[in-house]
Amino acid sequence: MQPRVSMVMACYNKAKYISGMLDSVLAQKWDNIEVILINDGSYDGTREVIYQYEEKLTVRGYTVVIVDQENMGVAAAIRNGLKLVTGEFVCMPDCDDLLHEEYVSAMVKALYEFPDVNIVVCNEVRNRWDIGFAPVIGLPETILVSNYNQDLLKKYILRKISTSVAVIMLRSALIYKLDLIKNFIIHLSQTQEDQIWIPILSSEKSILHLQRPLYSYILREDSIVTSQIGIQQIRQYAETRSLLSQNTLENCIDSINKLEFYFFLVILCKYSFIVRRISRNHQLENYKEYYVKKFIEAVNDTDFLPYKLNENLNQKIGFSVGFNAVSNYVTQYFSEKMNTLPTVRNTKGRLIAYGAGFVSKSALEDFIKCNIVPDEVWDIKAQQGDQLFEIPLKQPDFDSLKTEDTVIIFLYGNQDVEFELRKTDSKIFYFQDVLNDLSAEYSGEFIVKQIK
């Protein structure tokens, strides 16, 4: 008999979207699923939709557990759902997203193939888990990723890997091994991610990366992140997330020196989040320099790095390049030279930036400061006459690409886009690979001055 998989979902005011998720649960190629739905005080009809699906899920052969609670936030909902888990494995998808039909079966299979590993993570349909880098060709579908010296924890805090818990499956025994329920913090209820990821990456020696896009994250206009349009909202979210990270780390790290170092990373991440969020809203541009300065002060006030940041960092090369140099150093990441800069700068044809979304709005302006100026920006939402940083914004035209053209993908690993681009003869790079080489190139001149 198939082992039971417990699927815990927090549900709050998602009446318009939850049916899509529940339909994708019904379509799973796995028969033994325990669906735990925590209705967190919804008042928009979410509970009625859940009621309509209760019989369908039961007929499908699933065990259905529904809990109605007053609105306490997503953290409390997930915690209360974890208390009810009876399955051998646990996953926690968001109730307004979509699952690939093998979301459950493929991840269970991966954990069975590696019985000494307690957690597997899949890719999201638009993004890879190891966001922003060019994929390594020829690797097996399931990769054992080392967490030596808590390297993955450092990358997680600095957002160098995807943070969603919706793309993970873990052995339920890990819930009790790590005291996840006991240590859950519910008064900081904006997110549950840190309270799952930080204990796991503080403890586990390795995790599995299943390189398959099994989860579809649907970006909603009313989501927590997209609804942050004012500086006070952005700052409040960043401060709360920072406090949650610190409180969670205190429960996981028993070394004072390590704890101080991780707190330092949390502060860097806080300012990075604020700066990047500001970069996506031109109306907030006047706040950017202040928070870049706070980031520089946070770096220069510690001894965790062997250098100090130049106070003119933002004007010279931009925040993205500076932050990348710092985060690469503290995570001890040294990229293999991709030879990106000579190729990009000596492009005989067009230099094209693909993507005009969050990534481009945060990083493309800094590429321009470093003398990487695309001739065009491609985006599926482009309208005639649109521009981004005074560069023409156009609809993608894959058939027009020639050998002498170069494309930089400003996306977090979109496989469909990459597939179309790879069918052409043009040269293709991901923005993160170019960013790494920029960080190395400019570090001596603009980013750092050695401590005497």
N, C-alpha and C positions, 0 to 999 in steps of 0.2 A: 504493500500500500504506500502511496505517496506520502511523504512527511507533510505535516501541516505547516502552512505559512500564515502568520498573523499579519494582517494589513491594517495599520492604525491610521485613521484619518480624522483630523480636526475639521469641523464643518461650521462655518459662520457666514451667514448671508450670501450663499452662493447658489441660490435657487436657479439662476439663469445658466449656470455652468456645470453643476454637479452631475447632471444626467449624463453628460459626455464622459466623465470619469467613470461612473458606475457602469456604463455600457462597455467601456474598455476593460473593466474588471470582469464583467460577464464573458468577455471574449478571450480571456486568458487560457493558454494551453496548459492549464494546471487545475486539477479538480478539488484539491484539498486546501481551501483557503478559508481562513477565519477573518471576516470583514468586521472590524471594530470602528463604528462611526460615533464620534463624540460631537453631538450637536451643542455648540457653545453659545446657547442663548440666541439663536437666530430668530428674526422676526419678519423675514421677507418671503416665507414659504419654503425655505430649505427643508424644514422638518416634513412637510407634506410630500416633497419629492422623494425624500428618504423612505417614507412610508410606502410610496408607490413602487419602489425598487426592492423593498424587503422581501416580498414574495418571489420576485424574479431571481434574486440572489439565492433564496432558499431552495427554489426549484432547481437551480443550477447545481445544487449539492453543497453549497457553501454554508458555513455556520455564520450567522449574523448576530452581532451584538450592538445594540443601539443604546446610547446613554444621553439623556437630556440633562444639561446643567445650565445654571445661570452663566452669563457671559463673564469668563475669567481670563480670556486670552488664549492664544495658540499654545503657549508653553504649558499651561495648566491642562489644556485639552489633551495634548500629547502625553503628558505625564499620567493622567487618569486613564488614558487608553493603554499605555504600557503596563499598568497594573493588572489589566484583564487578559494579557497575552497568554495563550496556552500552546502556541505553535513552537516548532523547533527553530523556525526562522522568523524574522520580523522585518517588515519594510514600512515606510511612512510617506506615501505619496500625498501630494496636495490634492484637495478635493475638486479643484477647478482645472486640472491638467489632464493629460491623456497618456495611457500606457500602451506600449507595443504589446502585441499578443503573447510574446515570449518574455516579457519583463520579469515575470516570476520564474518561469521554468528555466530560463537561461542562467539566471543568477543562482538558483538552487543547484543547478548542474555544476557551476563553477566552484561552489563551496564544497560539493561532494568530491570534486576532483582534487581539492586541496584541503583535506580534513584538519590540518593544523592551523588553518587561517580562519579568522572569525568574521571577516567583513569583505564584501565585494562591492565595487562601484562600477556602474555602467556609464556610458556616454548619454548626454541629452541630444535630442535630434539636431538641434542647431549648433551645439557646442560640445567640444570634448571636455572630459574631466580635467586633463592637463592643458588648461586653456592657453590659447595664443601662440603656441609653437608649431612649427612644421612637423607633421607626423613622421615617425621613423618607419620607413617602408620595410616590409618583410618580417615584422614581428608577429608572433602568434597572437591569436585573438584574445587569449587570456594571459595577462602578464602579472607576475608576482613582483610587487613593488616594495622595496626595502624601506623601512622606517628607522634605519640606523641612526642613533643619536637624536631621535625625535626630529629627523629632517623634515618629515611630512607635516609635523605640527608647525614648524617655522613657516613652511610654504603656505599652510592653511591660514595662519594668522595674517600673513601678508597678501592673501588672496591670489596666490600664484597657482592655486588649484581651485576648481569649482567648489562652492561651499554648501550647495543644496543637500539636505539629507534625503530628498525624494529619490535620489539616484543610488541609494545604498541599500544593501540587505545585510543583516547581521544575524549571527546565531543568538537566540534569545538568552542563552546562558550568559552572554556578555552583559546583558542588562543588570544582572545581579552581581556579576564579578566586579563591575565598575560602580555599583551603587547608583545607577543613573536615576532611578525613581527617588531615592532618598535625597539626592543632592540637587534635584531639579529646582530651579529658581523660577517662581511663577509671578513675582511682582514686577519683573522686567519681561513683559510678555510679548514683545514685538517679534521675537524669533526663538526657535528652538534649536537652530543649527549649531551654535557654539556648544550647547549643553549635550549634544550627541557627539560631534566631531572632536572637540578638545579632549574629553576623557578617552576616546578611542585612540587618538593619535598620541596621547601621553603614555598609553599602555602597550598597544600592539606593536610587535616587531616588524610586521609586514601586512599589507593588504593586497587584495586582488583588483586589478583593473580589467574589466571586461570591455574590450574596445568595440562595442556595438551600441548604436543609438536606440535605446529601448524606452526612453522617456521623452515626452513632449511637454516642455514648459511653455505655458501660454501667458504672454505678457499682457496684463490687463491694465486699463487706465486707472482702475480703482485699487491697484495693489499697493502694498506699503511703500515700496521704493518709488514707483512711478508717481505716486500722489505727493511726493515731497517736492514741492515747487518753490517754497519760500525758504529763506536762509535760516529762520528759526526752526522750521521743521527738519531741515537737513542736519543742522547742528544738534538738535535734540535726539534725532535717531542715532547719529554717530556717537554721541556721548553715552546714550543708553546701551548701545551695542558694545561700546568700549568697557563700560562698567560690568556688563554681563560676562564679557570675556575674562576680565580680571577676576571676578568672583568665581567663575568656573575653574580658572587656572589654580586658584588658591586651594580648591578641593582636590586637585590632581597632582600638583608639583610639590615635592617635599624639600626641595633645595632652595634656600633663600637666593643664592646667586642665579640659579636658573629662573626663578620666579621674577627677579628684577629684570633679567634679560627679556623674558617673554612680555612683561609689562611694557618694556621699551618698544617692542615690536607692535604691541596693541596700540600704543600712542601714535606710532608712525602710520599704522593702518587707518586710524581715526582721521588724521589730517589728510591722508591720501583720499579717503572716501569723500570728505568735504570738498577738496579741491576738484576732484573729478566730477562730482555732482554739480558744482558751480560751473565747470567748463561746459556743461550741457545746456546751460541757461544763460544767454548773453545778458539778460537783465540783472544777473547777480555778479557780473564780471568784476565790479569794483571791490568785491569781498575777497577775490582770489589772492591777491598779493599778501593780504594779512595772514591767510592760512598757510600760504607757502612759507612765509616768514616763521610762523609757529612751527612748521615742520623742520625748517633749518635749525631753529633754536633747540628743538628736541634732540636732533642729531648732535649738535655741537656741545650740548650740555652733558653729554655722557662720554664714557671712555670705551664704549663697545666697538667703536670704529677707530682705525689708526689715522683718521684724517678729519678735517673740518670742511664743512660745505661753504662754498662761495656765496656770499649774501646776494649776489646778482644772478643767482642760478636761473631764476624764472625768465629774466630778460634775455639772458645769453642763450640758453639751450632749452628752457622749458622744464616744467615740473616732471613730466613723464620720464625724461631721460635721467634726471637727477634721482628720482625715486627708484628707478630701475637699477641704477648703479649701487645705491645703498642696499636695496633688497637683495640684489645678487651677492653682495659681499656678505651680508649677515646670514644668508642661507648657504653660503659657500658654493654658489652656482657659478661655474666657469664654462661658458658655452664654447662648443667647437666653432672655429671660425667658419662661417657660412660663405665668406667672400661676397657678402651682400652689398656692401657700400660701393665698391668699384663697379659692380654690375648695375646697381641702381643709378648711380651718378653718371655712368657712361652709356646709358641707354641710347641707342641710335634711333629708336622709334619713339613711341609714346610711353610715358610713365603714368600708369593708371592706379589710382587708389580705389579698391573695391570696398564699398560700404560707407554710408553716411550716417550711421547710427551712433550709439553711445561711445563706441571705441574711437571712431574718427573724431568726434567732437571733443574727446579727452586728449587724444594723442597727435592728430594730424597737424595741428597748429605748431606743435613742438618739432615735428619732422621738418616743417617749413623753416623754422628757426635754424635748424642744422643743415640747411641747404638741400633738403630733399623736397622738391616742389613738384607735385604731380601736374600733368597737363590736363587731366580729367579726373573726376570722381564719379564712379558708377554706383547707382543705387536703384533698386526696383521701384522706389517711391518717387523718383525724380520726375519733375515736371519741366516743361520747356522754359528756359530762362533762369532756372534755379542755379544758385551758386553756394559753395561751402568754402569759407575763407577766401573768397574772391576767385575760386577755381570753378570752372563750369561743371555742373552736376547733370549727369546724363543717365539714361536707361542703359543697362548692360547690353552689349552687342558682341557676343562671343565670336561670331563669324568674322568680325572685322579684325581680330587679333592676328598679328604676324610675328615672325621669328624675332624681329628686332624690337618688339614691344616688351615691357616689363610691368607686371601687376603685383602690387602689395595688397594682401588681403587684410582689411581692418575689421575682422570678425574673430570670434572665439571658436574657430575650428568648424565652420559650416561645411559639411561633407558634400552636400549637393553643389554648392558653389565651386568648391575645389575640384569636384569631378568634372564639371563643365570646363573649367579653366585648364585642367590637365589634358583635355582632349585637343587643345590648341598647341601651337609650337612656341608660344610666348614663354618668357621666364617668370616663374611664380615664387613669391616669398610671402611668409606671414609677417605681420607687423612686429610681433614680439622678437623674431629673429633679427630683423633690422634694428629694432630698439636696443637689443643686446650689443650689437656692434657699435651703435651710436654711443652707448654708455661707455664702452671701452675707449672709443676714439676721443671723446671729449673730456674724459675724467681728469686727465692731467692739466688741461688748459683752463677749464671752467669750473669743474665740479669740486675739486679738492685742492687743499693746500696741506702739505704734510705738517704734522705737529713737530716742532723743533724739540 
